[in-house]
Amino acid sequence: RIRKGVGGHSDPAGLGFESWNCQRRACLGRMADMDLSGEALPPYASEENKKLDAEVKQKQAQLESIEEQLESDGSRVKIMTDHLVNVQQELVNTQQLVDAKKNEAATEEHLKALTNRQLGRLKSEIVRLQKVMDDTQDQVNSFSNELMRGNEKLDQFKLEMNWNQEELEQWAIAARQKEEDELTLEKYRRADDTK
């Protein structure tokens, strides 16, 4: 028969409320001491259960360690992946720079070749113009020599002309004198004829 205690609570052992309340508190205290989260085994667990529990706890510890390692490795993998992306981008940039330098070098080689061809043409033109200048100088020298010879001939001709001029003047004087003499003779002849 269950007796009713104070306040209408049941008293299953028939010990009275105070006694029952003490037992209840003691029981609750023991339960509080027990790990009810499922982590610890109850004191009455068998050796086999204790071994299994220890093994489970070891596996859980290993699992937690592996999960921590996995999380750490995942962070490292992410860092390495980000680094790889950066390195690949840097490689692309470096390759573009190398290509640009190669293009620049090719352009410089092309310009150098053009300059060398132009230089060759200019050297050929200089040789040609030097030959023309030498030929022209030879012609100038030839013309100068001819001019000198012509001037010498002209001077000789002028000298001869001066002699001829003197002779001509003397001849003219002589011719005038002869004409005057003839006129005088003619005059005397008429005079003789009229007499």
C-alpha positions as CSV (number, residue, x, y, z in Angstrom):
1,R,0.0,0.0,0.0
2,I,1.4,3.5,-0.9
3,R,1.1,6.0,1.8
4,K,0.6,9.7,1.0
5,G,3.0,12.0,2.5
6,V,2.9,15.7,3.1
7,G,1.6,17.8,0.3
8,G,0.0,14.7,-1.3
9,H,3.3,13.2,-2.5
10,S,3.5,9.5,-2.7
11,D,5.7,7.6,-0.2
12,P,6.4,4.3,-2.0
13,A,8.6,2.8,0.7
14,G,6.4,3.9,3.4
15,L,9.3,5.6,5.1
16,G,7.7,8.9,5.6
17,F,8.3,12.0,3.6
18,E,11.5,13.1,5.2
19,S,13.1,9.8,4.9
20,W,12.0,9.4,1.3
21,N,13.2,12.9,0.5
22,C,16.6,12.1,1.9
23,Q,16.9,8.9,-0.1
24,R,15.8,10.9,-3.2
25,R,18.5,13.5,-2.6
26,A,21.1,10.9,-2.0
27,C,20.1,9.1,-5.2
28,L,20.2,12.4,-7.1
29,G,23.6,13.1,-5.6
30,R,24.9,9.8,-6.8
31,M,23.4,10.4,-10.2
32,A,25.0,13.8,-10.3
33,D,28.4,12.1,-9.6
34,M,27.7,9.8,-12.5
35,D,28.5,11.0,-16.0
36,L,25.1,10.8,-17.7
37,S,26.4,12.3,-21.0
38,G,27.3,8.8,-22.2
39,E,31.0,9.4,-21.9
40,A,31.6,7.3,-18.8
41,L,30.5,3.8,-18.0
42,P,28.4,3.1,-15.0
43,P,30.2,1.5,-12.1
44,Y,28.5,-1.8,-12.7
45,A,29.8,-2.2,-16.3
46,S,31.5,-5.5,-17.2
47,E,35.2,-5.8,-18.1
48,E,34.3,-6.5,-21.7
49,N,32.3,-3.3,-21.8
50,K,35.1,-1.4,-20.1
51,K,37.5,-2.7,-22.8
52,L,35.1,-1.8,-25.6
53,D,34.6,1.7,-24.0
54,A,38.3,2.2,-23.8
55,E,38.7,1.1,-27.4
56,V,35.8,3.4,-28.5
57,K,37.4,6.3,-26.5
58,Q,40.8,5.6,-28.2
59,K,39.1,5.5,-31.6
60,Q,37.3,8.7,-30.8
61,A,40.5,10.4,-29.7
62,Q,42.2,9.1,-32.9
63,L,39.2,10.4,-34.9
64,E,39.4,13.8,-33.3
65,S,43.2,13.9,-33.9
66,I,42.7,12.9,-37.5
67,E,39.9,15.5,-37.9
68,E,42.2,18.2,-36.4
69,Q,45.0,17.0,-38.7
70,L,42.6,17.0,-41.6
71,E,41.4,20.5,-40.7
72,S,45.0,21.7,-40.4
73,D,45.9,19.9,-43.7
74,G,42.9,21.5,-45.3
75,S,44.1,24.9,-44.2
76,R,47.5,24.1,-45.6
77,V,46.1,22.8,-48.8
78,K,44.1,26.0,-49.2
79,I,47.1,28.1,-48.5
80,M,49.2,26.0,-51.0
81,T,46.4,26.2,-53.6
82,D,46.2,30.0,-53.2
83,H,50.0,30.1,-53.5
84,L,49.9,27.9,-56.5
85,V,47.4,30.2,-58.2
86,N,49.6,33.2,-57.4
87,V,52.7,31.3,-58.7
88,Q,50.8,30.4,-61.9
89,Q,49.7,34.0,-62.4
90,E,53.3,35.1,-61.8
91,L,54.4,32.5,-64.3
92,V,51.9,33.9,-66.9
93,N,53.1,37.4,-66.2
94,T,56.7,36.4,-66.4
95,Q,56.0,34.5,-69.7
96,Q,54.3,37.6,-71.1
97,L,57.3,39.7,-70.1
98,V,59.6,37.2,-71.7
99,D,57.5,37.2,-74.9
100,A,57.5,41.0,-74.9
101,K,61.3,41.1,-74.5
102,K,61.7,38.5,-77.3
103,N,59.5,40.7,-79.5
104,E,61.5,43.7,-78.6
105,A,64.7,41.9,-79.3
106,A,63.3,40.7,-82.7
107,T,62.2,44.3,-83.5
108,E,65.7,45.6,-82.6
109,E,67.3,42.9,-84.8
110,H,65.0,43.9,-87.7
111,L,65.8,47.6,-87.2
112,K,69.5,46.7,-87.0
113,A,69.3,44.8,-90.3
114,L,67.4,47.7,-91.9
115,T,70.1,50.1,-90.6
116,N,72.9,47.9,-91.9
117,R,71.3,47.7,-95.3
118,Q,70.8,51.5,-95.4
119,L,74.4,51.9,-94.2
120,G,75.6,49.6,-97.1
121,R,73.5,51.6,-99.6
122,L,75.0,54.9,-98.2
123,K,78.5,53.5,-98.4
124,S,77.9,52.5,-102.0
125,E,76.5,55.9,-102.8
126,I,79.5,57.6,-101.1
127,V,81.9,55.4,-103.3
128,R,79.8,56.4,-106.4
129,L,79.8,60.1,-105.5
130,Q,83.5,60.0,-104.7
131,K,84.1,58.5,-108.2
132,V,81.9,61.1,-109.8
133,M,83.8,63.8,-107.8
134,D,87.1,62.4,-108.9
135,D,86.0,62.3,-112.5
136,T,84.6,65.8,-112.2
137,Q,87.9,67.0,-110.7
138,D,89.8,65.3,-113.6
139,Q,87.6,67.2,-116.0
140,V,88.1,70.4,-114.1
141,N,91.9,69.9,-114.2
142,S,91.7,69.1,-117.9
143,F,89.6,72.2,-118.6
144,S,92.0,74.2,-116.4
145,N,95.0,72.9,-118.4
146,E,93.2,73.7,-121.7
147,L,92.2,77.1,-120.4
148,M,95.9,77.8,-119.5
149,R,97.0,76.6,-122.9
150,G,94.3,78.8,-124.5
151,N,95.4,81.8,-122.4
152,E,99.0,81.2,-123.4
153,K,97.9,81.1,-127.0
154,L,95.8,84.2,-126.5
155,D,98.7,86.0,-124.9
156,Q,101.0,84.8,-127.8
157,F,98.4,86.0,-130.3
158,K,98.0,89.3,-128.5
159,L,101.8,89.7,-128.5
160,E,101.8,88.9,-132.2
161,M,98.9,91.3,-132.7
162,N,100.9,94.0,-131.0
163,W,103.8,93.3,-133.4
164,N,101.4,93.2,-136.3
165,Q,99.8,96.4,-135.0
166,E,103.1,98.1,-135.0
167,E,103.9,96.8,-138.5
168,L,100.4,97.8,-139.6
169,E,100.8,101.2,-138.2
170,Q,104.2,101.5,-139.9
171,W,102.7,100.2,-143.1
172,A,99.9,102.7,-142.8
173,I,102.4,105.5,-142.2
174,A,104.4,104.3,-145.2
175,A,101.2,104.0,-147.3
176,R,100.2,107.5,-146.4
177,Q,103.6,108.8,-147.1
178,K,103.6,107.0,-150.5
179,E,100.2,108.5,-151.2
180,E,101.3,111.9,-150.3
181,D,104.4,111.4,-152.4
182,E,102.2,110.3,-155.3
183,L,100.0,113.3,-154.9
184,T,103.0,115.5,-154.8
185,L,104.3,113.9,-157.9
186,E,101.0,114.2,-159.6
187,K,100.8,117.8,-158.7
188,Y,104.3,118.4,-160.1
189,R,103.4,116.5,-163.3
190,R,100.3,118.7,-163.9
191,A,102.3,121.6,-163.2
192,D,104.9,120.4,-165.7
193,D,102.1,119.6,-168.2
194,T,100.7,123.0,-167.9
195,K,103.8,124.7,-168.5
